[in-house]
Amino acid sequence: MSPAAGGSQVAPGCGSEPLSLQPAGGGSPFRAGHRHAGGLAPSPSSAMKDLSVEQQLTVALRIRPINEAELEENAAIIGRAGGSPGVTLADPQGSVDTSLRNAALYDIIISIFMKIYCEEVYVSTTKNLVEGVISGYNTTIFAYGPTGAGKTYTVLGTDCDPGIYIRTLNDLFKAIEATSDNMDYTVSMSYLEIYNKVIRDLLNPSTGFLDLREDARGSIQIAGITEVSTTNAQEITPLLTKGNKERTQEPTAASKSSSRSRAVLQVTVKQKCRAKNIKEAVRVGKLFTVDLAGFERAPQTQN
Ligand SMILES: Nc1ncnc2c1ncn2[C@@H]1O[C@H](COP(=O)(O)OP(=O)(O)OP(=O)(O)O)[C@@H](O)[C@H]1O
């Protein structure tokens, strides 16, 4: 079976016939969800009104193209499109063996076999969450899948085709600009990794391991984490690329440069209405994007 790619939440998979983008009401992996951050109740935006209880968690599957090494090993793509939308994993030899078949359902399937740009992944899974964040909702997007599936590729992207991190920040700043006549915003971000139960600051790794502390209001804070205030996504790009290189990597039998940590980008948006007669608290929305460590069977990675 060839591995596949990660996203919001993007999960592993593979297939043998082109699957088109299929929104639907299904079941499992690329997860994205909203939760109100507490405090002042946000006024539901049009995006949020559409967010029914069932849609609070969306699972999408992104399948990356087969790579050269896999081709050399005569790896076969065994995932096939099937139903609702779903993916069926078939016997690569084509023989009928029902014990090798396994079907999974997803909310969205992002295909595959042809080049699919991160933009398409972003638009179909994450773009509609941005409005909620500036209305005071918390949102989490996480990428999971086996090593080499394309989790980091999906969140970080490339210079020519930025991933979810940068595209989300771009849209966040556009949405802020559109309402900045009435509102004051501050946006800050931190980027950390969790590896072997310890936290490291990817924007300033020299600070060593960071502690979790509870503040006076009972919220859990990471003591000493770097918080960068920002006004545009462009200045963040080099920080994320540099921070990503600081991640703990370990060669495994499955990948020479496997990320063994979870990387978490946290973007905090504080919003305050300028109108003098409105006695409002500050609204705070947080966006977490999590690039999980590769999960795979231990015999495959041999570590
Ligand atoms: N959709 C894609 N199109 C083209 N290349 C891809 C795609 N997804 C991943 N790749 C390539 O596959 C390789 C592995 O991708 P990536 O590092 O993102 O995997 P990963 O799931 O984060 O792995 P790990 O868990 O080991 O860190 C990289 O060389 C990446 O450029």
The ligand as an SDF file (V2000), in Angstrom:
LIG
                    3D

 31 33  0  0  0  0  0  0  0  0999 V2000
    0.8040   16.1260   -2.1410 N   0  0  0  0  0  0  0  0  0  0  0  0
    2.1060   15.9670   -2.3530 C   0  0  0  0  0  0  0  0  0  0  0  0
    2.6400   16.2130   -3.5670 N   0  0  0  0  0  0  0  0  0  0  0  0
    3.9500   16.0610   -3.7880 C   0  0  0  0  0  0  0  0  0  0  0  0
    4.8580   15.6830   -2.8520 N   0  0  0  0  0  0  0  0  0  0  0  0
    4.3940   15.4270   -1.6150 C   0  0  0  0  0  0  0  0  0  0  0  0
    2.9980   15.5620   -1.2990 C   0  0  0  0  0  0  0  0  0  0  0  0
    2.8410   15.2410    0.0000 N   0  0  0  0  0  0  0  0  0  0  0  0
    4.0680   14.9330    0.4590 C   0  0  0  0  0  0  0  0  0  0  0  0
    4.9910   15.0450   -0.4950 N   0  0  0  0  0  0  0  0  0  0  0  0
    6.4370   14.7770   -0.3360 C   0  0  0  0  0  0  0  0  0  0  0  0
    6.5420   13.5690    0.4020 O   0  0  0  0  0  0  0  0  0  0  0  0
    7.6020   13.6540    1.3680 C   0  0  0  0  0  0  0  0  0  0  0  0
    7.0730   13.3940    2.7750 C   0  0  0  0  0  0  0  0  0  0  0  0
    6.1670   14.4330    3.1090 O   0  0  0  0  0  0  0  0  0  0  0  0
    6.0810   15.0420    4.5810 P   0  0  0  0  0  0  0  0  0  0  0  0
    7.4320   15.3410    5.1360 O   0  0  0  0  0  0  0  0  0  0  0  0
    5.1100   16.1540    4.5310 O   0  0  0  0  0  0  0  0  0  0  0  0
    5.4790   13.7920    5.3570 O   0  0  0  0  0  0  0  0  0  0  0  0
    5.0320   13.7100    6.8620 P   0  0  0  0  0  0  0  0  0  0  0  0
    3.7050   13.0160    6.8550 O   0  0  0  0  0  0  0  0  0  0  0  0
    5.0730   15.0380    7.5340 O   0  0  0  0  0  0  0  0  0  0  0  0
    6.1370   12.7150    7.4360 O   0  0  0  0  0  0  0  0  0  0  0  0
    6.7220   12.5330    8.9340 P   0  0  0  0  0  0  0  0  0  0  0  0
    5.5780   12.1090    9.8140 O   0  0  0  0  0  0  0  0  0  0  0  0
    7.7320   11.4540    8.8010 O   0  0  0  0  0  0  0  0  0  0  0  0
    7.3340   13.8330    9.3380 O   0  0  0  0  0  0  0  0  0  0  0  0
    8.2180   15.0280    1.2150 C   0  0  0  0  0  0  0  0  0  0  0  0
    9.3530   14.9220    0.3730 O   0  0  0  0  0  0  0  0  0  0  0  0
    7.1320   15.8400    0.5170 C   0  0  0  0  0  0  0  0  0  0  0  0
    7.6780   16.8800   -0.2630 O   0  0  0  0  0  0  0  0  0  0  0  0
  1  2  1  0
  2  3  1  0
  2  7  2  0
  3  4  2  0
  4  5  1  0
  5  6  2  0
  6  7  1  0
  6 10  1  0
  7  8  1  0
  8  9  2  0
  9 10  1  0
 10 11  1  0
 11 12  1  0
 11 30  1  0
 12 13  1  0
 13 14  1  0
 13 28  1  0
 14 15  1  0
 15 16  1  0
 16 17  2  0
 16 18  1  0
 16 19  1  0
 19 20  1  0
 20 21  2  0
 20 22  1  0
 20 23  1  0
 23 24  1  0
 24 25  2  0
 24 26  1  0
 24 27  1  0
 28 29  1  0
 28 30  1  0
 30 31  1  0
M  END
$$$$
